[in-house]
Amino acid sequence: MDGNTKKKKVLNVINRISQDVLPTQIDYTPEMKDKIKKLLNIGDNEVDERLDNHIKYLPLNDIVKIDKENGIKYDIWGIGWDQILTEGFHIRHQPLLESDDITKYKFPEPTDELLSIIKKRGQKERNYYFLLSLQDFTLFERCWCIRGYENVLTDMYYREKETNYLLDGITEFNIEMSKRIVKMGIVDGLRTGDDIGTQKGMVMSPEMFRKFFKKRYKKMWEVYKDKNLPIFHHSCGNIIKIIPDLIEIGLDVLNPIQPEAMSPDELSKEFGRRLSFFGGISTQKTLPFGTPQDVKNEVINRIKVLGKNNGYIISPSHEVTSDCNDENFIMLIKTLEDYKKGKINIF
């Protein structure tokens, strides 16, 4: 399938336009990628094509130092990321963890050098995939990566002025980088991300989200929306209480639809006419611990439920990790292939 067809299929999902089959996306960790190559007997550059992925993510080139001896890489924010425990994200250094004065923190400068990955990969892949500018760890996560998780949650109550200083600086940086990215004319949309949900509810109250994050997200998203570029947003957990807020400020596609946290049926019924979905096939239970038949049944169910209003990118609920059962992964691929060939009657 050529890139223009893939782009059109993703745009049809965003606009909830009926089409013969819905687009698919299987994201994976580096360890799972190695498994996929062995399972399918393919090379490194063949994985996304073989999986029929429709989307590629283009991050900033923000790593400034690699400490090979200790297995840490440092980014422009001063955050030290673990390179040993690679499956997932693990932080070894947080520059403001012990700080008594957050306002002394110096924010990174937006520069064109940070765009080198977008420029290089984007030029290479723009004709083959729907390209998303990846500006994850956007506000809340960037804040706690710098300051510490518990610190940020308490700062929001007891150090509001300093919290606003940190969030304002992060927001201004993101807005400036967004302007430069949009000006390049390479990407097809934006993906932001902040995990603010647990499986039982939100990390913070909806009121705190609205107080500290809603307006800042709106300003950042507007850079893309003004150019008619769609917004994808990622948050694990149950965030159903703020989904109307996200739609209000411009959200087009919600990811990852974690079925252990939010009911796909409820989401489709409540928001399916106003919002498109991306994810929903459980990487926590079904893919690692279910049977192949469980995988097939869940894929079909998600297409029926989340795809009811044509707004669904068929995908696992997160990056597939290496604990995914081999037979289950093969069944995932086969079910998607059979669906695209018309061998599975969905509706």
HELIX and SHEET records of a PDB file:
HELIX    1   1 GLY A    3  ILE A   14  1                                  12    
HELIX    2   2 PRO A   30  LEU A   40  1                                  11    
HELIX    3   3 ASP A   44  GLU A   46  5                                   3    
HELIX    4   4 VAL A   47  ARG A   50  1                                   4    
HELIX    5   5 ILE A  102  LYS A  104  5                                   3    
HELIX    6   6 ASP A  112  LEU A  115  5                                   4    
HELIX    7   7 SER A  116  GLU A  125  1                                  10    
HELIX    8   8 PHE A  140  ARG A  147  1                                   8    
HELIX    9   9 TYR A  149  TYR A  158  1                                  10    
HELIX   10  10 GLU A  160  MET A  184  1                                  25    
HELIX   11  11 PRO A  206  PHE A  209  1                                   4    
HELIX   12  12 ARG A  210  LYS A  214  3                                   5    
HELIX   13  13 LYS A  215  LYS A  225  1                                  11    
HELIX   14  14 ILE A  240  ILE A  242  5                                   3    
HELIX   15  15 ILE A  243  GLU A  248  1                                   6    
HELIX   16  16 PRO A  264  PHE A  271  1                                   8    
HELIX   17  17 THR A  286  PHE A  289  1                                   4    
HELIX   18  18 PRO A  292  LEU A  306  1                                  15    
HELIX   19  19 ASP A  326  LYS A  340  1                                  15    
SHEET    1   A 7 ILE A  55  PRO A  59  0                                        
SHEET    2   A 7 PHE A 130  GLN A 135  1                                        
SHEET    3   A 7 GLY A 189  GLY A 193  1                                        
SHEET    4   A 7 ILE A 231  HIS A 234  1                                        
SHEET    5   A 7 VAL A 253  ASN A 255  1                                        
SHEET    6   A 7 SER A 276  ILE A 281  1                                        
SHEET    7   A 7 TYR A 312  PRO A 316  1                                        
SHEET    1   B 4 ILE A  63  ASP A  67  0                                        
SHEET    2   B 4 ILE A  72  ASP A  75 -1                                        
SHEET    3   B 4 GLY A  80  ASP A  82 -1                                        
SHEET    4   B 4 ILE A  91  HIS A  93 -1                                        
END                                                                             
